[in-house]
Amino acid sequence: MTELRHRIILHAYVTEKAMDEMERMNKLEFVVDHRATRAEIKRAVEETYQCRVLKVNTKIVRTGKIATVRFQKEFSAEDIGSRAGVF
């Protein structure tokens, strides 16, 4: 499973809007494999960062697939972002 979750989550997606959502709405954005489903993304994030995901939204852009992940209140997106290499 370790190999699979590293193929699903490619890297954190950092923009000014993503940083604002991280602070205000407890969300992070990741560039993910274009074949990954929302359930697979949720499981990969939870296993990689030992957290609980509330919701996953995805969007297809020209450069690939972006997943916006909202975490449950007891987990801080800023802490998870620091582990993901956002800072």
N, C-alpha and C positions, 0 to 999 in steps of 0.2 A: 504493500500500500504506500510505502514511503516514496517509491519511484513514481507512482501514479499521481500523487498529490503535487509533486514537483513538476510534473508535466502539465497539470491543469493551471496552477497559478504561476504565471511567468515572472511578473514583477509588479511592484506598486506603481500606480499611475498618479503622478503628482502634478496638480495644476492649482491655480489660485482658488478656483471654485471647490476643488477637492479638499484643500486645506480648510476652507471656511466650513464645509459640511462636516469635516472631522471635528472641529471645535463646537459647532452649534447643534449638530444632529447625530453625533456619535457614528459617523459613517467613514468608510475607507473605500478607495477605488483600486482595482487591480486589473492589469491586462491578463487575460486568460486565454486558454486554447479555444479556438473558434468552434470546436466540436463539443465542448463541455456544456452540460445542462446545469440548471440552477441548483438542483439537488447535489450534483457532483461538486460544484463550486462551494456550496455550503459545507459539505462534509470535509473537503480539503482544507478550507479555512479553519474550521473547528479543530481538526486534527493537527494542523501545522502550528497554530497559535494558542492552543488550549483555551478556547473561549466558546461562547454560545452566540450563534448568529440568529438575529430576529428575522431578517428578510434579505433577499438577494434580488436585485434588478440588473438586467443586462441590456447592453446596447451594442449594435454593430456600427463601427466607424470604418473609415477608409483604411486605417492601419491595423484593424483587428477587432477583437471583442473586448469590451470593458464591462466589468462587473462592479456594481456599487453594492457594498455589503454594509448592512446596518446591524450593529451589535446590541445585545441586551444591556440594560442599564448598569448592571453590576460589572461590566467590562468596559474599559476606557479605550476608545479608538486611538487616542494619543499614545497610550502605552503600547498597543498592538502595532501602531504605525512606527514607533521607534524600533521595535523588533523586526519589522518588515523592511527597514532601511529607508523610511521616508525622510528622516532627519539626518 
